[in-house]
Amino acid sequence: MKTRKILLGLAAIALVSGAIIAADHIDAPEVKGGTSDITDFYAFQGENTDNLVFVANVQGLITPENSSSAKFDPNVMIEFNIDTNDDKIEDYVIQAIPSGTNMSIYGPAVPNETGSMSTILDDMYMSSVKITPYKNDAFTTTTNASAVTGVKAFAGLRDDPFFMDFAQYTAIVGGTAPGGFNNPGADTFAGTNVLSVVVEVPKSMIGGTGTINTWVTTKRKQ
């Protein structure tokens, strides 16, 4: 699970104009190397400043050789959680569930329940987007139900965006690199890919103004 706090509304422009991120890359023992392993979470203000963008990347370190066959797991839901009153409990969720060549996007909407278990939101909150084929750069507007007009989404393979000099980090942690990180460092994840889900939503659908906490989880079908 990845968590972040960001602001909505005009007062938040300075904070959310850059990406707010969390990353780990195959270091969660329960899901390491599996189809539910989250590598990155990003939340930032959209180019349209009335919108907010959420990004979750899963299944890190996909090699170019394996990229054309990489697929989202149909038994894994990616769920963006949004807390609008700072009680650390999700008030809205956005759910992404793959089915064949499509990614179904549910929400944002009030969840049916909170915590570690989730059920899929009602179909009235569902829109869908084609999963973009490997090496295709399309960012697709969803086919929307009336309740979720304004939601845009992308799902597909992307170059791993996170820069990490892992060898130097290991040396620093081990006490053998007293000089700290190099400038520039080596991009350990260069040439590898992730499966990415991007959802852009109007701020008005999650409260419009104020501070939110946001985190992403993956949940396997039971």
SENUPA-315204 format. One record per residue (C-alpha): x, y, z; residue number from 1. Coordinates in pm, 1 decimal. Layout:
% residues N
NODE       east      north         up   num
NODE          X          Y          Z   NUM
...
//
This chain:
% residues 222
NODE       east      north         up   num
NODE        0.0        0.0        0.0     1
NODE      122.8      351.1      -82.1     2
NODE       -5.1      665.0       92.1     3
NODE       18.3     1039.4       29.2     4
NODE     -146.9     1363.5      144.5     5
NODE     -224.6     1634.4     -109.7     6
NODE     -439.0     1946.1     -135.4     7
NODE     -724.2     2026.6     -369.3     8
NODE     -838.3     2365.3     -497.1     9
NODE     -658.0     2678.9     -604.6    10
NODE     -451.7     2703.7     -289.4    11
NODE     -292.9     2369.9     -375.4    12
NODE     -138.0     2462.9     -708.2    13
NODE      214.3     2499.7     -575.0    14
NODE      200.6     2164.6     -399.2    15
NODE       34.9     1950.1     -660.2    16
NODE      195.0     2095.6     -972.9    17
NODE      472.6     1838.2     -925.6    18
NODE      424.6     1465.8     -879.1    19
NODE      377.6     1335.9     -527.2    20
NODE      510.2      982.7     -530.8    21
NODE      572.8      666.1     -337.0    22
NODE      771.2      370.1     -468.7    23
NODE      913.9       42.1     -350.1    24
NODE      980.2     -210.3     -632.9    25
NODE      960.8     -577.7     -530.3    26
NODE     1033.7     -527.6     -160.9    27
NODE      699.3     -636.9      -11.6    28
NODE      750.4    -1003.9       83.4    29
NODE      384.6    -1107.3       55.1    30
NODE      352.9     -996.3     -310.5    31
NODE      714.7     -967.0     -426.7    32
NODE      740.1    -1033.2     -797.4    33
NODE      367.2    -1111.9     -823.3    34
NODE       90.1     -959.3    -1029.1    35
NODE      -37.3     -752.1     -735.0    36
NODE      300.0     -594.2     -651.1    37
NODE      272.7     -211.6     -657.0    38
NODE      589.9      -37.5     -775.2    39
NODE      481.3      328.7     -780.5    40
NODE      195.8      555.9     -679.0    41
NODE      161.8      911.9     -808.5    42
NODE     -103.2     1177.0     -742.9    43
NODE      -90.9     1523.3     -897.3    44
NODE     -296.2     1805.2    -1038.9    45
NODE     -390.8     1758.3    -1403.0    46
NODE     -306.9     1986.4    -1693.0    47
NODE     -666.3     2092.8    -1645.0    48
NODE     -627.2     2232.5    -1293.6    49
NODE     -984.2     2135.5    -1208.3    50
NODE     -878.7     1771.3    -1230.6    51
NODE     -668.2     1533.9    -1022.0    52
NODE     -463.7     1245.9    -1164.7    53
NODE     -392.9      914.6     -991.2    54
NODE     -132.9      669.4    -1122.1    55
NODE      -60.2      316.1    -1001.1    56
NODE      211.4       99.2    -1151.0    57
NODE      231.2     -275.0    -1089.0    58
NODE      446.0     -573.7    -1188.3    59
NODE      783.0     -401.3    -1199.7    60
NODE     1104.4     -500.2    -1378.2    61
NODE      929.4     -630.9    -1689.6    62
NODE     1203.4     -687.5    -1947.7    63
NODE     1169.8     -580.2    -2312.2    64
NODE     1163.2     -949.4    -2404.5    65
NODE      861.5    -1009.5    -2180.0    66
NODE      682.4     -681.6    -2245.1    67
NODE      466.3     -792.8    -2537.4    68
NODE      317.8    -1075.2    -2327.6    69
NODE      277.4     -880.6    -1999.7    70
NODE      -82.9     -864.5    -1881.1    71
NODE     -288.1     -725.6    -1594.5    72
NODE     -416.8     -999.4    -1365.4    73
NODE     -798.7    -1028.6    -1401.1    74
NODE     -813.9    -1145.7    -1038.8    75
NODE     -643.4     -832.0     -902.1    76
NODE     -825.8     -505.2     -837.0    77
NODE     -624.0     -182.7     -820.6    78
NODE     -801.2       52.3     -579.8    79
NODE     -726.9      421.5     -528.9    80
NODE     -847.4      536.0     -186.7    81
NODE     -934.0      898.5     -105.5    82
NODE     -985.4     1030.7      249.1    83
NODE    -1139.1     1379.3      256.0    84
NODE    -1180.2     1438.2      632.4    85
NODE     -840.4     1320.3      764.5    86
NODE     -976.9     1025.7      961.9    87
NODE     -753.4      787.7      759.3    88
NODE    -1060.1      602.5      628.7    89
NODE    -1147.0      613.1      261.3    90
NODE    -1446.5      832.6      173.7    91
NODE    -1419.2      764.6     -200.4    92
NODE    -1257.5      491.4     -405.1    93
NODE    -1166.0      440.1     -768.2    94
NODE    -1144.7       75.0     -870.5    95
NODE     -964.0      -60.8    -1177.1    96
NODE    -1039.1     -418.4    -1282.6    97
NODE     -906.9     -578.4    -1605.1    98
NODE    -1130.9     -793.0    -1822.7    99
NODE     -991.5     -920.6    -2149.8   100
NODE     -871.3     -624.6    -2354.7   101
NODE    -1056.7     -367.7    -2141.1   102
NODE     -992.8     -203.0    -1806.3   103
NODE    -1313.1     -130.2    -1615.1   104
NODE    -1295.0      185.5    -1403.6   105
NODE    -1545.9      222.5    -1119.8   106
NODE    -1586.8      555.9     -942.9   107
NODE    -1492.3      778.5     -786.3   108
NODE    -1773.6      686.1     -549.9   109
NODE    -1841.0      612.4     -183.8   110
NODE    -1714.7      256.7     -115.4   111
NODE    -1949.2      -25.8      -22.5   112
NODE    -1720.0      -96.4      273.2   113
NODE    -1385.3       30.6      404.3   114
NODE    -1066.3     -142.9      506.8   115
NODE     -891.0     -449.5      371.3   116
NODE    -1191.5     -604.4      194.1   117
NODE    -1374.7     -445.5      -99.1   118
NODE    -1665.9     -526.8     -324.8   119
NODE    -1706.9     -379.5     -669.9   120
NODE    -1902.2      -56.3     -694.9   121
NODE    -2238.3      -46.6     -869.9   122
NODE    -2230.7      -48.6    -1251.5   123
NODE    -2376.4      303.0    -1254.8   124
NODE    -2025.9      421.0    -1157.5   125
NODE    -1850.4      212.8    -1424.8   126
NODE    -1665.3      332.4    -1730.9   127
NODE    -1413.1      143.5    -1942.2   128
NODE    -1103.9      194.6    -2148.9   129
NODE     -919.7      -30.7    -2391.2   130
NODE     -591.0     -162.2    -2253.5   131
NODE     -334.7        3.0    -2478.3   132
NODE     -120.7     -242.6    -2677.4   133
NODE      256.0     -248.8    -2624.4   134
NODE      434.9       44.9    -2795.6   135
NODE      111.7      239.9    -2847.2   136
NODE      111.4      588.0    -2689.7   137
NODE     -263.5      657.8    -2684.8   138
NODE     -420.7      822.2    -2379.1   139
NODE     -784.9      730.5    -2412.5   140
NODE    -1098.8      903.3    -2290.0   141
NODE    -1324.0      646.0    -2130.9   142
NODE    -1662.7      541.0    -2258.2   143
NODE    -1863.4      689.0    -1974.9   144
NODE    -2183.7      609.2    -1796.6   145
NODE    -2368.4      930.3    -1714.8   146
NODE    -2268.0      922.8    -1346.8   147
NODE    -1897.3      933.5    -1424.4   148
NODE    -1877.7     1180.9    -1710.4   149
NODE    -1543.9     1360.5    -1701.0   150
NODE    -1336.9     1058.7    -1596.0   151
NODE    -1044.5      974.4    -1825.9   152
NODE     -821.0      671.2    -1802.9   153
NODE     -525.6      485.8    -1948.9   154
NODE     -417.4      127.1    -1890.7   155
NODE     -115.2      -40.3    -2043.8   156
NODE      258.2      -98.0    -2043.0   157
NODE      493.7      192.9    -1977.1   158
NODE      862.5      249.6    -1916.3   159
NODE      937.8      237.2    -1542.9   160
NODE      936.3      609.0    -1446.8   161
NODE     1113.4      575.4    -1113.0   162
NODE     1483.8      669.0    -1098.8   163
NODE     1684.0      471.5     -842.8   164
NODE     2056.6      406.0     -819.2   165
NODE     2006.2       81.4     -634.8   166
NODE     2371.8      -22.3     -619.9   167
NODE     2472.6      309.8     -464.7   168
NODE     2177.7      294.2     -226.1   169
NODE     2291.2      -50.3     -112.0   170
NODE     2643.0       80.9      -59.9   171
NODE     2513.3      375.7      145.4   172
NODE     2300.3      150.0      363.3   173
NODE     2598.1      -84.2      404.8   174
NODE     2823.9      202.3      512.7   175
NODE     3064.0      169.2      219.9   176
NODE     2965.6      490.7       38.1   177
NODE     3027.9      779.0      279.6   178
NODE     2995.4     1031.6       -3.7   179
NODE     2625.5      956.6      -51.2   180
NODE     2454.5      939.3     -387.8   181
NODE     2638.2     1017.5     -712.0   182
NODE     2531.8     1302.5     -938.9   183
NODE     2432.2     1175.0    -1182.6   184
NODE     2362.9      825.7    -1054.4   185
NODE     2292.2      508.9    -1248.0   186
NODE     1929.6      439.7    -1340.0   187
NODE     1888.7       83.4    -1214.9   188
NODE     1543.6       41.0    -1369.9   189
NODE     1634.2      178.8    -1713.8   190
NODE     1501.6      -42.9    -1991.1   191
NODE     1240.8     -214.5    -1773.9   192
NODE      866.4     -162.6    -1785.4   193
NODE      561.1     -159.6    -1560.1   194
NODE      189.7     -204.1    -1613.1   195
NODE       28.7      132.4    -1547.1   196
NODE     -323.3      253.8    -1466.3   197
NODE     -385.5      628.7    -1491.4   198
NODE     -717.7      782.8    -1390.1   199
NODE     -798.7     1153.7    -1418.0   200
NODE    -1108.3     1279.7    -1237.3   201
NODE    -1268.9     1618.6    -1176.3   202
NODE    -1195.7     1747.1     -826.0   203
NODE    -1566.2     1819.5     -789.0   204
NODE    -1628.2     1443.3     -777.2   205
NODE    -1421.6     1408.9     -458.5   206
NODE    -1509.8     1725.1     -273.3   207
NODE    -1354.3     2001.5     -480.1   208
NODE    -1139.6     2176.1     -216.7   209
NODE     -942.2     2106.5       99.2   210
NODE     -684.3     1845.8      195.1   211
NODE     -707.8     1479.6      105.4   212
NODE     -512.2     1171.2      201.3   213
NODE     -475.1      921.0      -79.5   214
NODE     -332.2      571.4     -106.2   215
NODE     -346.2      277.5     -342.2   216
NODE     -397.3      -90.8     -270.0   217
NODE     -420.3     -408.6     -473.5   218
NODE     -677.6     -667.5     -371.2   219
NODE     -700.7    -1023.2     -499.6   220
NODE    -1034.9    -1180.5     -583.5   221
NODE    -1155.3    -1420.0     -314.0   222
//
